[in-house]
């Protein structure tokens, strides 16, 4: 009888083992899916962190470029003002340029016109 009890208990253990595999198969599958989802979440978090860091760097770079553009516009305005001043001075000098070769008697064009009218 002992041998029969031993044989029956071994077969029962094997059947319970197989039954446990089939009963817990769904739970093991869910556990594997949860582990995969955790890995996916970790990957997504890493990607989001990388994208946020890249966005921060690009924003800083754009801020520096905007500052440089503003500085260049300001310098361009200053040079434009200097150019306008020099152009005005050049036109004034050309207008008052001496027309006499020796320039002993200074006769700039605007004074020359007044002198001709006064002489007549």
C-alpha positions as CSV (number, residue, x, y, z in Angstrom):
1,X,0.0,0.0,0.0
2,X,2.8,2.4,0.7
3,X,4.0,2.0,-2.8
4,X,0.6,2.7,-4.2
5,X,0.2,5.8,-1.9
6,X,3.6,7.0,-3.0
7,X,2.7,6.5,-6.7
8,X,-0.6,8.3,-6.4
9,X,0.9,11.2,-4.5
10,X,3.6,11.6,-7.1
11,X,1.1,11.6,-9.9
12,X,-1.0,14.1,-7.9
13,X,2.0,16.4,-7.5
14,X,2.7,16.3,-11.2
15,X,-0.9,17.0,-12.0
16,X,-1.0,19.9,-9.6
17,X,2.2,21.2,-11.1
18,X,0.8,21.2,-14.6
19,X,-2.5,22.6,-13.3
20,X,-0.5,25.4,-11.6
21,X,1.3,26.2,-14.8
22,X,-2.0,26.5,-16.7
23,X,-3.7,28.4,-13.8
24,X,-0.9,30.9,-13.4
25,X,-0.1,31.3,-17.1
26,X,-2.4,34.4,-17.3
27,X,-0.7,36.0,-14.3
28,X,2.8,35.3,-15.7
29,X,1.7,36.8,-19.0
30,X,0.3,39.9,-17.3
31,X,3.5,40.2,-15.2
32,X,5.6,40.0,-18.4
33,X,3.4,42.7,-20.0
34,X,3.7,44.9,-17.0
35,X,7.5,44.6,-17.1
36,X,7.5,45.4,-20.8
37,X,5.2,48.4,-20.1
38,X,7.6,49.6,-17.3
39,X,10.5,49.4,-19.8
40,X,8.5,51.3,-22.4
41,X,7.6,54.0,-19.8
42,X,11.2,54.3,-18.8
43,X,12.2,54.7,-22.5
44,X,9.5,57.3,-23.0
45,X,10.7,59.2,-19.9
46,X,14.3,59.2,-21.2
47,X,13.1,60.4,-24.6
48,X,11.0,63.2,-23.1
49,X,14.0,64.3,-20.9
50,X,16.3,64.3,-23.9
51,X,13.8,66.4,-25.9
52,X,13.3,68.8,-23.0
53,X,17.0,69.3,-22.7
54,X,17.3,69.9,-26.4
55,X,14.4,72.4,-26.3
56,X,16.1,74.2,-23.5
57,X,19.4,74.4,-25.4
58,X,17.7,75.6,-28.5
59,X,15.8,78.3,-26.6
60,X,19.0,79.5,-25.0
61,X,20.7,79.5,-28.5
62,X,17.8,81.5,-30.0
63,X,17.9,84.0,-27.1
64,X,21.6,84.5,-27.7
65,X,20.9,84.9,-31.5
66,X,18.1,87.4,-30.8
67,X,20.4,89.4,-28.5
68,X,23.1,89.4,-31.2
69,X,20.6,90.5,-33.9
70,X,19.4,93.4,-31.7
71,X,23.0,94.4,-31.1
72,X,23.7,94.3,-34.8
73,X,20.5,96.4,-35.6
74,X,21.6,99.0,-33.1
75,X,25.1,99.1,-34.5
76,X,23.7,99.3,-38.0
77,X,21.5,102.3,-36.9
78,X,24.5,104.0,-35.5
79,X,26.5,103.5,-38.7
80,X,23.6,104.8,-40.7
81,X,23.4,107.9,-38.6
82,X,27.2,108.5,-39.0
83,X,26.9,107.9,-42.8
84,X,24.0,110.4,-43.0
85,X,26.1,113.0,-41.1
86,X,29.1,112.4,-43.3
87,X,27.0,112.6,-46.5
88,X,25.5,115.9,-45.4
89,X,28.9,117.3,-44.5
90,X,30.3,116.1,-47.9
91,X,27.4,117.8,-49.7
92,X,28.0,121.0,-47.8
93,X,31.7,120.9,-48.6
94,X,31.0,120.3,-52.3
95,X,28.5,123.2,-52.3
96,X,31.0,125.6,-50.7
97,X,34.0,124.4,-52.7
98,X,36.2,127.2,-54.0
99,X,35.8,127.8,-57.7
100,X,38.8,130.1,-58.2
101,X,42.1,128.3,-59.1
102,X,44.4,130.2,-56.7
103,X,41.6,130.7,-54.2
104,X,42.8,134.2,-53.2
105,X,39.4,135.5,-53.7
106,X,37.2,132.9,-52.3
107,X,34.2,132.5,-54.5
108,X,32.0,129.5,-53.5
109,X,29.0,128.9,-55.7
110,X,26.4,130.2,-53.3
111,X,28.3,133.4,-52.5
112,X,29.2,133.8,-56.2
113,X,25.5,133.9,-57.1
114,X,24.9,136.6,-54.4
115,X,28.0,138.6,-55.6
116,X,26.9,138.6,-59.2
117,X,23.5,139.9,-58.2
118,X,25.0,142.6,-56.1
119,X,27.4,143.7,-58.8
120,X,24.7,144.2,-61.3
